[in-house]
Amino acid sequence: MISTLEADRLIDQTFVAHVRARACAETPVALSVGRILGKDIFADRDHPPFNRVAMDGIAVVLDSNSADRGERRSFHINGRLPPGAAEPEGRARPESGDAIEVMTGAALPDPWDTIVRWEDLDVGADEKQSSLRAGARLSRGMNVHSRASDYCQGDLLVAAGTRIAAPHVHILASVGCAQVPVLALPRITLIATGDELVAVDATPLPYQIRMSNMVALEACLHRTGLAAARVMHLLDRAEPLRVGLADALATSDIVLVSGGASKGSKDFVPSLLQSLGCDRVFHGVAHKPGKPMWFGTSPEGVIIFGLPGNPVSSLVCFVRYVLPRLRRWGETRAADDALSGSLTLPLAEPADVRPQWTLFLPGIVETRSDGTAAVAIRKSQGSGNFAGLLPSDGIAELPPGNTAMQAGAPVRFLPWP
């Protein structure tokens, strides 16, 4: 078995390598936040595309060769320039020292080169004469957002592989990207295996149970903004299972199989995946619950997680390993040390466990007297007792060690979706 750290490294490495080749789709720019940009975005023109007025006030000419540069105190306002206008309204004559009223966002034409804020002016009753207030000074170019000072035509603005956030939307819209090329969302297939399983709305026989694993994982995917393309139930019989796996691999980007990955006589999944040409990256991780987890890829690059069949093991492995990668689907970098969506919290009380392997235990987030959060560990009720996860807020990850963990020791905590 490998460690959790090695499992993280191998999963991240596989995701980065296989997701890069995925196809792009287009989505409206207003719906692009959270998606992964599929192509580099370049500037189609300078920005600002003109010398932009950055403050409401008046525009004056303060040429660098003017003898009175910085000394002028009064101005005659003889024109007006609103945003969206190509030329000033009025009869202003720059060479005669006239000024024009300007508004934020207007395109400042030559030869005006300086904006004086209203806050720095005393304006006469006729609203034509104005003078600088005491202490106000002028400098050429003040309050002007110069052309191409943000970026120039042809500049790379947003690189492919970037997760789009609100500031990126401004950029995309400014370059006319009404339809944004984004990485297509993964086609996800969920497969539950087991002869004992029946549909949620069925009445089980005494030796059967309802199929809760896949429903819980499907709900988590919806909560994350993804959706399973298919949910399948395959019996523990080699040939039907092989046919079903082949079908899922042919139509998916991610396949999650629950059950059939341990060492029982009907745990066919690993050998059947191998017969279908799939590459096993690892099988078995040194943690409880969920030790038998399988991970690999198909020849076509489909990413496969073989999750344990016990409901607690299945959910814990999904939240710990699968969900963080799906949240970062398409990012062209490996994960940081802190998994996406996880927290680092102190233990609320000592944890008297000395695990040989990493332990995943249900935890409750408590607010301490100083207002900070801590996590209280609940005792595990076994990997088959999903009711034992209640009440809990998520899973605390306790590293292996020979000594008990003291109150205040930091642990990774993964909230339930």
C-alpha positions as CSV (number, residue, x, y, z in Angstrom):
1,M,0.0,0.0,0.0
2,I,1.0,3.6,-0.6
3,S,0.6,6.6,1.8
4,T,-2.1,9.2,1.4
5,L,0.6,11.7,0.4
6,E,1.8,9.4,-2.4
7,A,-1.8,8.8,-3.5
8,D,-2.4,12.6,-3.7
9,R,0.8,13.0,-5.8
10,L,-0.1,10.3,-8.2
11,I,-3.8,11.4,-8.6
12,D,-2.7,15.0,-9.2
13,Q,-0.1,14.0,-11.7
14,T,-2.6,11.9,-13.6
15,F,-5.3,14.6,-13.6
16,V,-2.9,17.2,-14.9
17,A,-1.6,14.9,-17.7
18,H,-4.9,13.6,-18.9
19,V,-7.2,16.7,-18.6
20,R,-5.0,18.9,-20.7
21,A,-6.1,17.2,-23.9
22,R,-9.8,17.6,-23.2
23,A,-12.0,19.3,-25.7
24,C,-13.3,22.9,-25.4
25,A,-16.9,24.1,-25.4
26,E,-18.3,27.6,-25.4
27,T,-20.3,29.2,-22.7
28,P,-21.8,32.8,-22.4
29,V,-19.3,35.1,-20.6
30,A,-21.8,35.8,-17.8
31,L,-21.9,32.1,-17.0
32,S,-18.2,31.5,-17.2
33,V,-17.2,32.1,-13.6
34,G,-15.7,28.9,-12.1
35,R,-15.0,27.3,-15.5
36,I,-11.5,26.6,-16.8
37,L,-10.4,28.7,-19.8
38,G,-9.7,26.5,-22.8
39,K,-7.6,28.9,-24.9
40,D,-5.3,31.9,-24.4
41,I,-7.0,35.3,-24.5
42,F,-5.2,38.2,-26.2
43,A,-6.0,41.9,-26.2
44,D,-7.8,42.9,-29.4
45,R,-6.8,46.6,-28.9
46,D,-5.1,48.9,-26.4
47,H,-6.7,49.4,-23.0
48,P,-7.8,52.0,-22.3
49,P,-8.2,52.6,-26.1
50,F,-7.9,56.3,-25.5
51,N,-6.7,58.7,-22.9
52,R,-9.5,58.2,-20.4
53,V,-10.9,60.9,-18.1
54,A,-10.5,59.4,-14.6
55,M,-12.3,62.1,-12.5
56,D,-15.2,64.5,-13.0
57,G,-13.9,68.0,-13.4
58,I,-12.4,70.2,-16.1
59,A,-9.8,69.4,-18.8
60,V,-7.0,71.9,-19.4
61,V,-3.9,72.1,-21.5
62,L,-0.8,72.0,-19.4
63,D,1.9,71.5,-22.0
64,S,5.3,70.6,-20.8
65,N,6.7,73.7,-22.5
66,S,4.2,76.1,-20.9
67,A,5.8,78.9,-19.1
68,D,3.0,78.9,-16.5
69,R,3.1,75.1,-16.0
70,G,1.7,74.4,-12.5
71,E,1.1,78.1,-11.8
72,R,-2.2,78.7,-13.5
73,R,-4.9,79.4,-11.0
74,S,-8.0,80.3,-13.1
75,F,-9.8,78.8,-16.1
76,H,-12.6,79.7,-18.3
77,I,-15.0,76.8,-18.9
78,N,-16.2,77.0,-22.5
79,G,-17.2,73.5,-23.5
80,R,-18.4,70.1,-22.3
81,L,-17.3,66.5,-23.0
82,P,-19.6,63.7,-21.8
83,P,-18.7,59.9,-22.0
84,G,-19.2,58.5,-25.5
85,A,-18.7,61.8,-27.3
86,A,-16.0,62.1,-30.0
87,E,-15.5,65.9,-29.7
88,P,-16.3,68.5,-27.0
89,E,-19.5,70.4,-27.2
90,G,-19.0,74.2,-27.2
91,R,-16.4,76.7,-28.4
92,A,-13.4,76.0,-26.2
93,R,-10.0,77.2,-27.6
94,P,-7.2,75.4,-26.0
95,E,-4.6,77.9,-27.2
96,S,-6.5,80.6,-25.4
97,G,-6.4,78.8,-22.1
98,D,-10.0,77.6,-22.2
99,A,-11.1,74.6,-20.2
100,I,-13.9,72.0,-20.9
101,E,-16.1,70.2,-18.4
102,V,-15.4,66.5,-18.5
103,M,-17.0,63.4,-16.9
104,T,-15.4,60.1,-15.8
105,G,-15.0,57.7,-18.7
106,A,-14.9,60.2,-21.5
107,A,-12.3,60.0,-24.2
108,L,-10.0,63.0,-23.8
109,P,-9.0,64.4,-27.2
110,D,-5.8,66.3,-28.0
111,P,-4.5,68.7,-26.9
112,W,-6.1,68.6,-23.5
113,D,-3.8,66.7,-21.2
114,T,-4.7,67.3,-17.6
115,I,-7.9,66.9,-15.4
116,V,-8.6,69.2,-12.5
117,R,-11.1,67.7,-10.0
118,W,-14.2,69.7,-9.0
119,E,-13.0,69.2,-5.4
120,D,-10.0,71.3,-6.2
121,L,-11.9,74.2,-7.8
122,D,-14.0,77.1,-6.8
123,V,-16.6,77.7,-9.5
124,G,-18.2,81.1,-10.1
125,A,-22.0,81.7,-10.1
126,D,-22.1,81.6,-13.9
127,E,-20.4,78.2,-13.9
128,K,-18.0,79.5,-16.5
129,Q,-15.2,80.8,-14.4
130,S,-13.2,78.6,-12.0
131,S,-10.1,78.9,-9.9
132,L,-7.8,76.5,-8.0
133,R,-8.4,76.3,-4.3
134,A,-5.7,77.2,-2.0
135,G,-3.1,74.4,-1.7
136,A,-4.2,72.6,-4.9
137,R,-1.5,72.1,-7.4
138,L,-1.4,71.0,-11.1
139,S,0.8,68.5,-12.8
140,R,0.6,67.4,-16.4
141,G,-1.3,64.2,-17.0
142,M,-3.0,64.2,-13.6
143,N,-6.3,62.3,-13.4
144,V,-5.8,60.9,-16.9
145,H,-5.9,57.1,-17.4
146,S,-3.4,57.0,-20.3
147,R,-4.0,55.0,-23.4
148,A,-2.5,51.4,-23.3
149,S,-1.4,51.9,-19.7
150,D,-3.3,48.7,-18.7
151,Y,-2.3,46.6,-21.6
152,C,-1.4,46.8,-25.3
153,Q,-3.0,45.2,-28.4
154,G,-1.7,41.6,-28.7
155,D,-0.8,41.2,-25.0
156,L,-1.6,37.8,-23.4
157,L,-4.3,38.7,-20.9
158,V,-5.6,35.3,-19.5
159,A,-3.8,32.0,-20.1
160,A,-5.5,28.8,-21.0
161,G,-6.0,26.6,-17.9
162,T,-7.0,29.6,-15.7
163,R,-10.0,29.2,-13.5
164,I,-12.3,32.1,-14.4
165,A,-13.2,34.5,-11.6
166,A,-15.0,37.8,-11.6
167,P,-12.0,39.9,-12.6
168,H,-11.4,37.7,-15.6
169,V,-14.9,38.3,-16.7
170,H,-14.1,42.0,-17.0
171,I,-11.2,41.1,-19.2
172,L,-13.1,38.7,-21.4
173,A,-16.0,41.1,-21.9
174,S,-13.6,44.0,-22.7
175,V,-12.0,42.0,-25.6
176,G,-15.4,41.1,-27.1
177,C,-15.4,37.5,-25.8
178,A,-19.2,37.0,-25.6
179,Q,-18.8,33.2,-25.9
180,V,-15.9,32.0,-23.8
181,P,-13.9,28.9,-24.8
182,V,-13.9,26.7,-21.7
183,L,-12.9,23.2,-20.9
184,A,-15.9,20.9,-21.3
185,L,-17.2,19.7,-18.1
186,P,-16.3,16.0,-17.4
187,R,-18.7,13.3,-18.4
188,I,-19.1,11.4,-15.2
189,T,-20.4,7.8,-14.8
190,L,-21.2,6.4,-11.4
191,I,-21.3,2.6,-11.2
192,A,-22.6,0.7,-8.2
193,T,-21.8,-3.0,-8.1
194,G,-23.4,-5.7,-6.0
195,D,-26.1,-8.4,-6.3
196,E,-27.5,-7.2,-3.0
197,L,-28.5,-3.7,-4.2
198,V,-31.9,-2.5,-5.3
199,A,-33.2,0.9,-6.4
200,V,-34.0,3.5,-3.8
201,D,-37.7,3.4,-4.6
202,A,-37.8,-0.4,-4.5
203,T,-38.9,-2.6,-1.6
204,P,-35.9,-4.7,-0.7
205,L,-36.1,-8.4,0.2
206,P,-34.7,-9.4,3.6
207,Y,-31.3,-10.0,2.1
208,Q,-31.2,-6.9,0.0
209,I,-30.4,-3.2,0.7
210,R,-31.2,0.0,-1.2
211,M,-28.5,1.6,-3.3
212,S,-27.5,4.6,-1.3
213,N,-23.8,5.0,-2.2
214,M,-24.3,6.3,-5.7
215,V,-27.2,8.5,-4.7
216,A,-25.0,10.2,-2.1
217,L,-22.2,10.7,-4.5
218,E,-24.6,12.0,-7.2
219,A,-25.9,14.5,-4.7
220,C,-22.4,15.7,-3.9
221,L,-21.6,16.2,-7.6
222,H,-24.7,18.4,-8.0
223,R,-23.7,20.4,-5.0
224,T,-20.4,21.1,-6.6
225,G,-21.9,22.2,-9.8
226,L,-21.3,19.0,-11.7
227,A,-23.7,16.3,-12.7
228,A,-23.4,12.6,-13.4
229,A,-24.1,11.8,-17.0
230,R,-25.0,8.2,-16.1
231,V,-25.7,6.2,-12.9
232,M,-25.4,2.4,-13.4
233,H,-26.0,-0.7,-11.3
234,L,-24.0,-3.7,-12.4
235,L,-24.3,-7.2,-10.8
236,D,-21.3,-9.0,-9.4
237,R,-20.9,-11.3,-12.4
238,A,-17.8,-11.1,-14.5
239,E,-19.2,-10.8,-18.1
240,P,-22.1,-8.3,-17.4
241,L,-19.7,-6.3,-15.3
242,R,-17.1,-6.3,-18.1
243,V,-19.6,-5.2,-20.7
244,G,-20.9,-2.4,-18.4
245,L,-17.4,-1.2,-17.6
246,A,-16.5,-1.1,-21.3
247,D,-19.6,0.9,-22.1
248,A,-18.9,3.4,-19.3
249,L,-15.3,3.8,-20.4
250,A,-16.3,4.5,-24.0
251,T,-18.7,7.4,-23.0
252,S,-17.0,9.0,-20.0
253,D,-14.2,11.2,-18.8
254,I,-14.4,10.0,-15.2
255,V,-15.7,6.7,-14.0
256,L,-16.4,6.1,-10.3
257,V,-17.0,2.4,-9.4
258,S,-18.3,1.6,-5.9
259,G,-17.6,-1.9,-4.7
260,G,-15.8,-4.9,-6.3
261,A,-12.3,-3.6,-5.6
262,S,-11.3,-5.6,-2.5
263,K,-10.1,-9.2,-2.3
264,G,-13.3,-11.2,-2.2
265,S,-14.1,-13.9,-4.7
266,K,-16.6,-11.6,-6.5
267,D,-14.4,-8.5,-6.5
268,F,-13.9,-8.6,-10.2
269,V,-13.3,-4.9,-10.9
270,P,-9.5,-4.7,-10.9
271,S,-9.0,-7.7,-13.1
272,L,-11.7,-6.7,-15.5
273,L,-10.3,-3.2,-15.8
274,Q,-6.9,-4.7,-16.6
275,S,-8.5,-7.0,-19.2
276,L,-9.9,-3.8,-20.8
277,G,-6.4,-2.4,-21.2
278,C,-6.6,0.0,-18.2
279,D,-3.5,1.1,-16.4
280,R,-3.5,0.7,-12.7
281,V,-1.7,3.6,-11.0
282,F,-2.2,2.2,-7.5
283,H,-4.4,-0.3,-5.6
284,G,-4.6,0.1,-1.8
285,V,-3.8,3.2,0.4
286,A,-2.7,3.0,4.0
287,H,-5.7,4.7,5.6
288,K,-8.9,3.6,7.3
289,P,-11.6,3.5,6.1
290,G,-11.2,2.9,2.4
291,K,-7.9,0.9,2.2
292,P,-8.8,-1.0,-1.0
293,M,-9.2,2.1,-3.2
294,W,-8.1,1.5,-6.8
295,F,-7.0,4.3,-9.2
296,G,-6.0,4.2,-12.8
297,T,-6.7,5.2,-16.4
298,S,-8.1,3.7,-19.6
299,P,-6.1,3.6,-22.8
300,E,-8.2,6.6,-24.0
301,G,-7.4,8.6,-20.9
302,V,-10.5,8.0,-18.9
303,I,-9.8,8.5,-15.2
304,I,-11.1,5.7,-13.0
305,F,-11.6,5.6,-9.2
306,G,-12.5,2.2,-7.8
307,L,-14.1,3.1,-4.5
308,P,-14.8,0.7,-1.7
309,G,-18.3,-0.7,-1.4
310,N,-18.9,0.1,2.2
311,P,-20.9,3.3,2.3
312,V,-18.7,5.2,4.8
313,S,-15.5,4.1,2.9
314,S,-17.0,5.1,-0.4
315,L,-18.2,8.6,0.8
316,V,-14.9,9.3,2.7
317,C,-12.7,8.4,-0.3
318,F,-14.9,10.4,-2.6
319,V,-14.7,13.5,-0.4
320,R,-11.0,13.1,0.3
321,Y,-9.7,12.2,-3.2
322,V,-12.3,12.7,-5.9
323,L,-14.2,15.8,-5.1
324,P,-11.1,18.1,-4.7
325,R,-9.9,17.1,-8.1
326,L,-13.2,17.6,-9.7
327,R,-13.4,21.1,-8.2
328,R,-10.2,21.9,-9.9
329,W,-11.1,20.1,-13.2
330,G,-8.8,21.3,-15.9
331,E,-6.4,23.4,-13.9
332,T,-2.9,22.9,-15.5
333,R,-1.1,22.6,-12.2
334,A,-0.9,20.1,-9.4
335,A,-2.7,20.7,-6.2
336,D,-1.2,22.8,-3.4
337,D,-0.6,20.9,-0.1
338,A,-4.0,22.0,1.2
339,L,-6.7,20.1,-0.8
340,S,-9.4,22.1,-2.4
341,G,-12.2,22.7,0.0
342,S,-10.3,21.5,3.1
343,L,-9.5,23.3,6.3
344,T,-6.8,23.1,8.9
345,L,-8.4,23.1,12.4
346,P,-7.1,22.4,15.9
347,L,-8.4,19.5,17.8
348,A,-10.9,20.5,20.5
349,E,-9.7,17.7,22.8
350,P,-7.1,15.1,22.9
351,A,-7.4,12.2,20.4
352,D,-6.3,9.0,22.2
353,V,-5.5,7.1,19.1
354,R,-2.1,5.8,17.9
355,P,-2.9,4.8,14.3
356,Q,-0.6,2.7,12.2
357,W,-2.3,4.2,9.2
358,T,-4.0,7.5,8.5
359,L,-7.4,7.7,10.1
360,F,-10.5,9.4,8.7
361,L,-12.9,10.1,11.5
362,P,-16.2,12.1,11.6
363,G,-15.8,15.4,13.3
364,I,-18.0,18.3,14.6
365,V,-16.8,21.9,14.3
366,E,-17.1,23.7,17.6
367,T,-16.8,27.4,18.3
368,R,-14.4,28.0,21.3
369,S,-14.8,30.7,23.9
370,D,-12.3,33.0,22.0
371,G,-14.5,32.7,18.9
372,T,-12.1,30.4,16.9
373,A,-13.1,27.0,15.5
374,A,-11.9,23.6,16.6
375,V,-12.9,20.1,15.6
376,A,-14.2,17.5,18.0
377,I,-13.6,13.9,16.9
378,R,-16.4,11.3,17.1
379,K,-15.6,7.7,17.5
380,S,-16.0,5.6,14.3
381,Q,-18.9,3.3,14.1
382,G,-17.4,1.2,11.4
383,S,-17.3,1.6,7.6
384,G,-20.7,0.1,7.0
385,N,-22.6,2.3,9.5
386,F,-23.4,5.4,7.5
387,A,-25.8,6.4,10.2
388,G,-22.8,6.7,12.5
389,L,-21.7,9.8,10.5
390,L,-24.5,11.7,12.1
391,P,-24.2,14.2,13.6
392,S,-20.9,15.4,12.0
393,D,-19.8,18.3,9.9
394,G,-17.2,16.4,7.9
395,I,-14.1,14.2,8.1
396,A,-11.0,14.8,10.2
397,E,-7.8,13.3,8.9
398,L,-5.5,12.0,11.6
399,P,-1.9,11.1,10.5
400,P,-0.3,7.9,11.6
401,G,1.9,8.1,14.7
402,N,2.9,6.4,17.9
403,T,1.7,9.0,20.4
404,A,-1.7,10.4,21.1
405,M,-2.6,13.8,19.6
406,Q,-3.0,16.6,22.1
407,A,-5.8,19.2,22.2
408,G,-4.9,22.1,19.8
409,A,-2.9,19.8,17.4
410,P,-3.7,20.9,13.8
411,V,-5.6,18.4,11.6
412,R,-6.9,18.5,8.1
413,F,-10.7,18.7,8.0
414,L,-12.9,18.1,5.0
415,P,-16.5,19.4,5.4
416,W,-19.3,17.5,3.9
417,P,-20.6,19.0,0.6
